[in-house]
Amino acid sequence: MSATVSIPTILRTHTGGEKQVKAEGSTLQEVISDLEANHPGIKDRLVTDGALHRFVNVYVNDEDVRFAGGLDAQVPDNGTVTILPAVAGGR
Amino acid sequence: MLVIRRDLVEEMVAHARRDHPREACGQLLGPEESDRPERYVPMTNADDAGAQGSDYRFDSREQFAVYKDAATRDEETVVVFHSHTRVPRRPLTDSGLPEAYPSVKDIEFMGLQPGVHFAIVAITGPDSSYDLRSFLLDDAGEVVEDEVQVVENYMFSHTGPNDIPPVAPLG
């Protein structure tokens, strides 16, 4: 099970500048573990205390995983995982 | 420096006024790596506290749709915009407007988008004057103000030494 992961500018230091990388896994959790194996340090930028970090949005195909099971979201074979910086502010 | 067309500033200000007292938010897209904003996309403020006019957050699904559309046009986010409206804790400037300066939370999120300009429009009401300022994070993560240059169009704006035509040799 292989997915294509789109990496935002801020995390490309972990992927040698690559905008897209391949990762294995059938859930988002597994995909992130595989990313970490090949691009050390990236997991800490995505996950904190066992949940997605509030600074990132992650989409599997066209769905925001916060509405699709979070780290347990299913990633279909040849699926796409897109990571975007969350945009927020105030207070 | 943020060089921006006047009509795009007017769109941001109009959005800030329309949504007041909620904070308005949006983004300016432009060709990849151009640093040149070409079109304004208003975004839905999905933050619950936005109803009190204090916080903003892009709706994540809408953000993804805009991102995908931009990618097909080889565009990227050049400027993230939000408004500052009058809330009790926000300092007022000498001109009576809310301070157009990033909050602690603004700065936390700015750190995720290196190179992106963060523009803030401060207003006190739908008919008030406004203050527009822009900020960036430097490599050390410090907030630096980004001088805003408003132009009628980009064709005649001075963008660098390469725009100066060479002087023809005499004789």
Contacts between the chains, C-beta under 8 A, distances in Angstrom:
chain1	res1	chain2	res2	distance
A	8	B	112	7.6
A	9	B	113	7.3
A	9	B	114	6.3
A	9	B	115	7.2
A	10	B	111	7.9
A	10	B	112	5.3
A	10	B	113	6.7
A	10	B	114	6.1
A	55	B	108	7.6
A	55	B	109	6.9
A	55	B	112	5.5
A	56	B	112	7.8
A	57	B	60	4.6
A	57	B	63	6.7
A	57	B	64	7.2
A	59	B	64	5.3
A	62	B	64	7.0
A	62	B	68	8.0
A	64	B	60	4.7
A	64	B	61	5.6
A	64	B	64	6.7
A	66	B	60	6.9
A	82	B	64	6.9
A	82	B	67	7.5
A	84	B	60	8.0
A	84	B	63	6.4
A	84	B	64	6.8
A	84	B	67	6.1
A	85	B	109	7.5
A	85	B	112	3.6
A	85	B	113	5.4
A	86	B	57	7.2
A	86	B	58	7.4
A	86	B	60	7.2
A	86	B	109	6.7
A	86	B	112	7.1
A	87	B	25	7.4
A	87	B	27	7.7
A	87	B	43	7.8
A	87	B	57	7.0
A	87	B	58	4.1
A	87	B	63	6.6
A	87	B	80	5.8
A	87	B	109	6.5
A	87	B	113	7.7
A	88	B	47	6.7
A	88	B	55	7.2
A	88	B	56	6.3
A	88	B	57	3.8
A	88	B	58	7.0
A	88	B	105	7.2
A	88	B	109	5.2
A	89	B	55	6.9
A	89	B	56	5.8
A	89	B	57	7.9
A	89	B	82	6.0
A	89	B	102	7.1
A	89	B	103	6.4
A	89	B	105	5.3
A	89	B	106	3.7
A	89	B	109	5.4
A	89	B	110	7.8
A	90	B	23	6.4
A	90	B	47	6.8
A	90	B	49	6.7
A	90	B	50	7.8
A	90	B	54	5.2
A	90	B	55	3.0
A	90	B	56	5.6
A	90	B	82	7.8
A	90	B	103	6.2
A	90	B	105	5.5
A	90	B	106	7.0
A	91	B	49	7.4
A	91	B	54	6.0
A	91	B	55	5.7
A	91	B	103	5.8
A	91	B	104	7.4
A	91	B	105	4.9
